[in-house]
Amino acid sequence: MSRSKGRVGTQRGGGLAPPATRRLPDGFRVEMDPGVRLLDDDTVLVGGSPLRILRLTRRGADIVAAWRGGRRCEGPTELTLARHLLDGGLVHPRPVPGAAGPGDVTVVVPVRDRADALARCLAALGPCDRVLVVDDASRDPDRIAAAAAAHGARVIRRGTSGGPAAARNAGLAHASTPYVAFVDSDCRPEPGWLETLLPHFQDPAVAALAPRVVPADGTGWIDRYDSCRSSLDLGPAEAPVVPRSRVAYVPAAALVVRRSAVGSGFDVARTVGEDVDLVWRLWEAGWTVRYVPSARVVHDPRRTVAGWAARRFAYGTSAAPLAAAHPGQVPPVVLSGWSLTAWALALAGRPDAALGVVAAASGLMARRLPLREGRMAEGARLAGLGTLAVGEALAATVTQVWWPVAVPAALVSRRARRAVVAAALARPALVWLRNRPQSDPLRFGAACLLDDLVYGAGVWWGCLREGTVEPLLPQLMGRIPVTRRPAD
């Protein structure tokens, strides 16, 4: 995936300069992603997100084997190979603790009219030398000031409410430390969160780090749904943050940034999606953003169904403005032509033809694999898993983004009705079986469909407002990249 560096300087919110260097420090340690497959006597790596296939020389394979045994990266060859694998999500960093401490960070907490939540947030921050509370024109500023004073935080008072982006930028402008941690007032970091994140800045290309944001426990049916489907919780697997990958964004509900990397910060014209925009501008400029779920922050979700649905609708409206600023990065689904053909044939009642398409794709994929043995088996595995993944993604898109078109089509076409019903039943069932939440399948399925409906409605409203259809159009993926990395 290319990085459109030429557009970065024109983005609202300040141009972002590329990192001065991407060279990893000597002694840097990495660990293989557990999802990576090693084939052909460990000379072929298959994994990452998006999926890629990498062929190593024998020397390169020996270097990777040494890393797996705990050896650190030393010398230009190893560090260059490590950077390539880090960027692809094939390995993850294991930096040495202690490179930065609480004195190197300013914590910025934007708040408006949530003094009690602010007090809980500040109490949970732990040892922080500098905490700035940005009061975004609260109606009772004295309560905000009292909560901040009780925890030794300094208050910056804004006379006019400008929203989260403007409040965070006000704190950023007052920070003088190398790193700035943004924490929303309805969040409570768990102990050790900063100590877990800060060492990752040893990589000079890292601009921002995001912990895992998990919802607080609740007893309602929406709470139980959110426990495994929160839009802020990106799961337990670490990853680089890359558009159109498994972790395509991270929320600014909790985000630690390198101050020199983020320019003037967030785009204040955005009331939603400003965090996604910042992360993507950093990526386009050549920086790295990492998701580090071993650091955790608890988020207090909206407890009413109406409040929760309104927030999901608002998130949906951000798709069109983001597509305008970052063309090609907001498709509802990314799929290959052959997988789309296979599913179309299956839904048309031609499973034999669909299997034939998958078999043909397996053979073509096998021919491209840089393997000396086991090509057909690996080609069939990749084609089969790809077909299943596309089927699930299509079902999600039908119930989420395409439902305003799919529902009317289902009313007049038996074939469309069959596809829509299958998607509406299969998607919640798969999510429930995968996560096994503390909720019965019926209530969970209802919450899942409601989530899709309100988010999709937000996407359509944003498209109408912006005069674009880009977030509604599927995108065809290219072939799985196959590269050779000699390491000589």
N, C-alpha and C positions, 0 to 999 in steps of 0.2 A: 504494500500500500504506500503510495507516494505521499510525501508531505508537501503541502502547497505553501512553501515558504514565501513566495512572492506576495501573498495576500495578507500576511500577518500584520504588516505595518499599517494597513488601512483599516484594521478592526477598531471599532469604538472601544474605549476603555484603556487605550494606551498601547503603543507598539511594544512588542516583546522581542528583545535581542536574543539571538541564539546563544547557547552556552559557550564560554570561552574555550573549553576543552571537553572532550568526551572520554579522555584517557582515564582508565581506572587506576587507582593507586596500587603500587606493589603490595603484595600480601593480601589482596582482596580475596574473599572466599565465596564460592557459589555452591549451590546444591541443586541437583536435578529435580525438575518438576515431576511429581509422582505419576502424571499421566503420559509421560514420554515413553515411547517404545524404542528399544535398542535392537536393531536387526543386523544381519549379515556380519556376525562376529563383532558386534558393537560399533561398526563403522557407519551405520545409517541410523539417524535419529528421526523419529516421526512424532510430531506433537506441536505444542504451542497453540496460540490463538491469535489470529486465524491459523488454521492448520498449515504446517509446512514440512518438507522432507529435506534433510540435510545429509549429504554424503561427506564423510571425513576421510582423510588419509589415515594410514596406520598410526602415524605419529599423533595426529589429532585425536584418534580414538584412545591412545594411551594417555594423553593429557586429560581427557574427560574421565577416564578410569581412575586416574590419580586424584582428581577432584572428588570423585565419589568416595574415595578412601579418606577424605578429609584434608588433602593437601591444598595449600593456598596457591593463588595465581601469581606467578613470578615471571617477569620478562615480557618483552613486547609481543611475542607470538601468543603466549597464553592470555595476556590481557586483551588482545584484539579478538581472539576467539571467544573469550568470556563476554565481551561487549556484544558480539554478534548473537550469542545465545541468550543473553539477557534481554536484548531488544525483541527477540522472537518469543519470549516466554518459555523457552526450553529449560532454562535454569533460573534460579532466584538468588538474590544476594543474601549473604550471611555476614553482615558487617560486625566489626568489633565494637562492643559497647564503650561508652565513655568519651567519644570524640566531641560531643557537645552536651551541654547540661542545661538546667533550668535558667541559668543566667544568660543564655544565648537566645532565649525565646521570649517574645511578647505575646501574651494570650489576649485576643480581641473577642469580646462577647457583645454582639449587637442585641438590643432588647427594646421592646416597646410594650409597656403596660403588662408586664409579667413579672412583678417584683418577687412573688413567692417562688416561681420557677427559677428566676435569676439567683436567688439565695441558695437553692439546692444545687444549681450548676456550679456556683463559686465554691461551695463547700466541697464539691467532688473533684475540683481541679487538682488538688494535691500541691506539692511544692512548686510554686511559680513565683519568680522574683518580680515580674512585671505583668500586671493584669489591667487591661483597659476595658471598661464597660462603656459602650457607645449607646447613649440614650437617644433613640430615634424619635424625639418629640413625644415622649410619654405624657399622658394626661395627668399623671400624679408623679412628677419627677422626684418629689421628696422621698417617696417609698423606694424608688430605684436608687437614689443616693444613699439612703440608709442601708439597704442591702449590700451595696458595694463597699461602704465604709466598714461594715461589720466584718468583711473579709479582706480588708486592706487593698481594695481595688480603686483605681483612679477612674473618675467619670468624665467622659466627653459628652457634652449636651448639644444635640442638634435642635435648632429652632423649628425646623420643618421636616416632617417625615419624608424620607426619600427611599425607604425600603431597605431590604437586607444588603443589597450591593453597595448603596451609598454609605450605609452605616459601617460596613466592613472596610470600605476604602478610607473612611475617616480615621479608623483605628490604624490602618496600614500607614497612613501619612504621618501619624504620630509615633510610630515605632522606629527605634534606632538599632534594634538587635538584628543579627543575621537572619533569624527565622521568625516567622509570625504564625501563630496557631489561631485559626478561626473556630470558635465553638458557639453554636447557637444556644440561646438561653434555656431552651427546652431539652437540652442534652446534659448528660452527667457522665464524664469520662470515668472509666474504671482505673484502679490503681496501676501505675506503671505504663500508662499509655504513651506519654512523651518519651520515657526512657526506651520504649520499644521502637518508636518512630525515628527519633533523632539520629541514631547511628547510620541510617540509610543515606543521610546527606554526605557521607564519605564519598559516595559516587558524585563527581562534579557535574554530571549531566542531570541529576535529579532535581527537579524544580518544586515538586509537591508530593506529599504523602497523605494518604487517607486511611484512617482506621476503619474497622467494621462498625457500622451503626446499627444496633439491634433495638427493636421496640421493647418498651417496658412491658411487664406482664399485665394482662388485663383479663377480665372475665366475660366480656361481650363477644358475640359471634364475629364481629369485625376484628376485635383484638386477637382472637384465635387465628383468624385468617391472616392478619398482618404478621403474626409470629413467624410465618414461613414465606410470606409473599410481600413483605414491605418493600416499597420502591427504594428505600434508603439502604436496605440490607442487601449487599452484593455477594453474600455467601462466604463460606469458610476457606475458599482457595485463593491464595495470593496470585497477583498477576500485574504486569504492566498495563496501564490504562491506554487503550488504543481504540479509536473509533471503529465500529463494526466488528469488534472482537467480543469475547465473552464478557470482559469488563470494559465497556465502552465509555463509561463516565464514572465520576464519583461525586457525591453531594458535598456541598460546602457546609453542611450541618456540623461537620468536624473535618478540618483540612489544615495541614501544616505546610507552609510554603517557604521557599527560599526568597527572601525579600528582594534580592537583586534580580530575580528572574521574572517577577510578575508585573513589572512596570508600575502603572498607576492602579492596577488591580482589576476589579470587576467592571463590566459594562453597566453603568448606572441606568441606562435606558431600558434594561431588562428587569422586569419584576418577577420573572420565573425563568429558569434555565440559564441564569447568569453563571452558575457554577460549571455547567457543561460547556458553555462558551469559553470560559477561562481555561479549562483543562484542554480543550481542543486547540485553542490558540497557542498554548504552551507546546503541545505536541507538534503543531505545524511549524513552530519556530525551531524545532530540533531538540526540545527538552524531553525529559522522561518524567512521567507521573506514575507512581506506584501505589497499588492497593495492598495494604498490610493488615490482614484481618486478625493477626495475633494481638494487635492493639484494639481495644473495644471501647465504644461509647454507647451509652444507653439513651434512647430517644423517647420522649413522652409523646405518643401519637395523639391525634384528635380522637376523642372518645365518642363523639356522636356520628351516626351514619352520614348525616347531612354535611358535617364538617369534613369528614374523611372523603366523601364523594366530591365535594367542592375542590378539595386539594388535588385529587386525581384529575379532575377536569382541567384545572389550571396547569398541571404538568403537561397534559396533552396539548394545550394551546402553544406551548413553547416549541413544538416540532417545526412549524412553518418558519418562524424567525430564525431558528438554528439552521434550517436548510438554506435560507437565504445567505447567511454568513459563512456556512461551511457546506458548499454544494457537494452532493453525493454521499454525505455522511449520515443521513437520516432516512434511509429506506425502511418501509415497514417489514420487509423480508428480503433476504439475500439468498438466491438459489441458483442452481445450475440448470441449464436447459434440459439436460437428460433427466434430472430428478423431477422437474416439473412435468415433463412428458410422461414419465412413469406413473406419477400420481393422477394425472389427467386420464390416462388409460384405465387405471384401477377404478376410478370413480365412474367411468363410462361403462363399467362392467366387463373390462377386458384384462383380467389379472394375468393371463398368459402372456399377452403382449407387454404388459408392464414388467413382468419378470424378464422378458427378453431384452427390454431396454436396459434394465439393471445389469444383466449378464454381459451385454455388449459394452456397457460402461466399465464393468470390472476388467474386461480384457484390454480395453484401451488404456485404462489407468495402470494396469500391470506392465504394459509396454514402456511406460514412462518411468517406472520405479527403478532407481539405481541399485538394484539388488541382483546378486549372483544366484540366489536360490529363494524359493518361496514367493515368487512374484505373484502368481495367480491367487494364492491364498490371501496375501496382503491386499491385492487389488480388490478382491471380493469383499474383504472386511471393510475397506475404506468406502467402497461403493454402497454397501449395505448400510453402514452407519450413517453415511451421508444422506441416503434416501430416507431413513427414519427421522433424522434430524430435520430435514426439509419438510417432511410430513407434519411433524409437530409444529414447526414454525408457521406453516401454512394454516393449520388449524387455529393457532393463536392470532394470526393476522385476520382471518375470516371473522372471528368473534370480537376482535378488538378494533382494528382500523377500518376494515371493509364492511362492517355490519350494516351501515346505512345503505349500501348497495346490495349486500348479500340477502338481507331480509326481504326486500321487495322482489328480488329474483326468485327466492324460495316460494313466494306466494303464487307465482305463475309457472314455475318449472319444477317438475318432479325431480329431475336430476340435480338441480340447484338445491332443492329442499333436502334431498338426501345428503348432499355435501355439508350444508349448514347444520343439520341436526347432528351429523357425525362429528363435526368440529365442536359444536356446543357441548356434546357429551364427553368426547375424548379428552379435550383439553383439561377441564377440571379434574377428571378421573386420573389422568397421568400426573398432574401436580399433586393430588392428594396421595396417590400411591408412592410417589417419590419422597414426599416429606412426612407422611403419617402425622398430621397435626392433631392437636387435642380438640378436634371438631368433627362432628359426623359428616359424612360425604355430602348429604343434602344441603346443609347450611354452608358448608365450605364451597360447594359448587355454585350456590346462589351468590355468595360473596365474590367468587372468581368472575362470574358473568357480569355482575354489577360493576366490578372494577374495570373489566374490558369495555363495557358500554359507556361509562362516563369518561374514561380516558379517550376512547375513540371519538366520542362526541367533541371532546376538547380539541383533538387533532383536526377534525373537520371544521370546527369554528375558527381555529387559527389559520387554516388554509383559506377559508372564505375571507377572513380579515386581511390576510397578506396577499391574496390574489395568486396563489400558487397551488399546484397539485403534487409537487415533488414528494412530500412525506406520505403520499398515498400510493406511489408507484413502486412496484417491486424492482429489484436490481439483480441482474445476472452476474454471478461471480465468474472470475477467471479460473483457470486451471490451478490446482494446488501447486505452489511454487516448489520446484526441485532445484536445490543449489548444491554446489560442491565447495567445501571449505578446506583447502589443503593443509593449513597450519604448518607450513614449512618455512 
